[in-house]
């Protein structure tokens, strides 16, 4: 199912679930049961096939000596039939019992954060839900709940609460409780167990589909067709359920702490995220001057989070968050929709009150907060230090490179653009847009220059950068994905509906590149072949030299350009060789092909023997002008 079809289906199901939520969930349950039926069919058919093969073998053994001789003759065939059935059965059972990896984080014990655990106890008592088996502290501006079942689809789930220390530093205790209550609502709400079960089921179906997609021939063809229809259909239904569950979790949070506090918490998260991101960018910028990363990252963030951001800056962050459109695959609704669904008298566009006084980190982690801050700072330092040192050395090398480029009297096009890029990277006060404007005025057809100017303009909030990105994509199709990413980020932050168009274009390009990569790395006799005109005389002569240097006596050798269906412009080649009568008689073709394939050819190519499945290529290559090498 392609992305546009998926989106249309999701839109239809969202309407249906809003009008008749009970009927919608019943359909999801029935669809899940249908999946179990398909799984039972796959397991049953593979098991039955193995039993029939085993029965046939046993029957032959019991009928006497002649049957044993027949069994020996047919043994290879029985094995060839049994192996794919056994692997299909084994992989299906393994997928059924697949285990999710345990979440990562620093586990908190009750005696380390008694206030936090007391708050969770009171929340659990009011919301009537299961307990958290593990509470993990992370270094992200986020909070989440993860259910990890003991035995794949089956077993007793373990509940994990993940709390980001940077987020707790930026929120009041009530706001942080609202965030935790939202996550807990996924477990304690009416959708909790069912939704978690559906989530695990989605993972299992994805695993089974990935396994069966690798089976050639008859063993997996039926399963591939069935799952190729079922899994995308099931994902669309569960996507709608997951998005609906976010609204339910918001309501559970509002019931616990009040709709106003829940709304403030949603806004605070969307302020803390970009603020922390800018903080990390500022820290990373120090690599230009400092050979070592700062050892007190978390203490610095705690000081920043304690101060109110500039009103204009906060206003801009919140406006962008309210305008931002969700990605098509994102189950979280838009912030504006979530705030409106809370039905609070608080204005959607109003900034949350200043987070003054004790932060959630101080209130919940208490006396152990300083130790945790230092522990997280040490872990961050150990994690980034090697790359920081490498990056600092790279910066010094780039400064030397920039000095050399600045000393050039007449730099060429590439050197000019490289100089601008280095100045932009190394000098925080450098104005890149004027320099790129001058460059593109002199080189109007340079896709890289247009891309960089478009990117710089979007970074400055200038929408004219979109037209420059379009020109860059028209000149160089390989710029499509990065340009679409930049355009989507710019437009989605402003609530512009055109953002979706760039998502669709990115997806189409990504699909094409995946098909192209697969076709370029897999040889197929079905690909169209054309004369190797693009190779040139030097490359053709090099091919002849490599073939002449090989001690094998080749009767014939040809080279042709493959035309890939996904991208006819991508030039890849095939060299077809045919040994003499003696070489073919002694079966030396495979060995010769391996030896030739290991040589350093002047172009990307496959080397194939013009025998067996590839035999029809011989006449096709003989008919191409300039294809004969030997």
Helices and strands as residue ranges (DSSP letters): H 3-19, H 21-62, H 65-96, E 106-107, H 114-127, E 134-138, E 143-148, E 158-164, H 165-169, H 173-188, H 192-212, H 218-257, H 259-285, G 286-288, H 297-306, H 311-323, H 335-341, H 360-365, G 366-368, H 369-406, H 413-426, H 432-442, H 447-459, H 465-475, G 477-479, H 480-493, H 499-521, E 528-530, G 533-535, H 536-549, E 554-563, E 572-579, H 581-585, H 589-597, E 605-609, G 612-614, H 617-622
